[in-house]
Amino acid sequence: MNIRNRKIRREYRDLRSPAARSARLVAAILMSLPAASLPVTAGATTPSAGPVVDAIQEGLISWYGGAFHAKPTASGEPFDKHALTMAHPTLPFGTQVRVTNLRNGRSVVLRVNDRGPFVGARVADVSHAAAETLGMMRRGIVRARIEVLGVNERSRG
């Protein structure tokens, strides 16, 4: 086993550790709270431009499509393989995230509308359309960065 493979295995093992799971759970809970319930610091200012990134996660993502098209997602809406959506195990439904393929640098903004993935050390499943945009159709599984941009209150489940 070469050094690169050892490093990758260690990274995936670290993503599954109890500490990493706890950190993801705390992040999900904090993100599900309405903004009004969060403490405000005196003199704090709001950034004037660009989306605010609340949390970042890196790991393996995969895509899903054909077999699930038009079937209900965990949020109750029908899965549309042509929509820019994704499944995540803990983020609230309606969360807007930027997913970046770390291999080629391509990114896309997606909305969480399903739960998963349920295979190995993967951190998310993206729709067919998202996979095409990210340039991951051929590989099927890629290492990616997931940046939480915010929650769309209208589409929360």
NORNORQUI-V94043 format. One record per residue. N is the residue number from 1. PHI is phi in whole degrees, -180 to 180 (999 if undefined). Layout:
N | PHI
N | PHI
//
This chain:
1 | 999
2 | -83
3 | -62
4 | -61
5 | -64
6 | -63
7 | -63
8 | -63
9 | -61
10 | -64
11 | -63
12 | -67
13 | -62
14 | -64
15 | -66
16 | -95
17 | -65
18 | -57
19 | -65
20 | -67
21 | -63
22 | -62
23 | -63
24 | -66
25 | -65
26 | -61
27 | -61
28 | -65
29 | -65
30 | -62
31 | -73
32 | -83
33 | -73
34 | -65
35 | -59
36 | -66
37 | -88
38 | -86
39 | -68
40 | -113
41 | -87
42 | -59
43 | 82
44 | -71
45 | -119
46 | -94
47 | -59
48 | -87
49 | -142
50 | 81
51 | -71
52 | -91
53 | -91
54 | -86
55 | -154
56 | -131
57 | -135
58 | -125
59 | 169
60 | -80
61 | -124
62 | -133
63 | -125
64 | -137
65 | -159
66 | -37
67 | -66
68 | -104
69 | -57
70 | 74
71 | -86
72 | -66
73 | -90
74 | -63
75 | -81
76 | 101
77 | -81
78 | -69
79 | -72
80 | -121
81 | -67
82 | -92
83 | -89
84 | -91
85 | -131
86 | -154
87 | -107
88 | -140
89 | -69
90 | -131
91 | -65
92 | -62
93 | -59
94 | 93
95 | -66
96 | -93
97 | -132
98 | -101
99 | -108
100 | -120
101 | -73
102 | -73
103 | -79
104 | -121
105 | 83
106 | -72
107 | -139
108 | -153
109 | -93
110 | -124
111 | -116
112 | -77
113 | -138
114 | -151
115 | -106
116 | 142
117 | -78
118 | -119
119 | -128
120 | 52
121 | -97
122 | -72
123 | -104
124 | -164
125 | -120
126 | -111
127 | -70
128 | -56
129 | -63
130 | -66
131 | -62
132 | -63
133 | -63
134 | -80
135 | 70
136 | -120
137 | -60
138 | -72
139 | -72
140 | 85
141 | -133
142 | -139
143 | -84
144 | -143
145 | -110
146 | -115
147 | -113
148 | -79
149 | -99
150 | 158
151 | -116
152 | -86
153 | -59
154 | -66
155 | -107
156 | -73
157 | -96
//
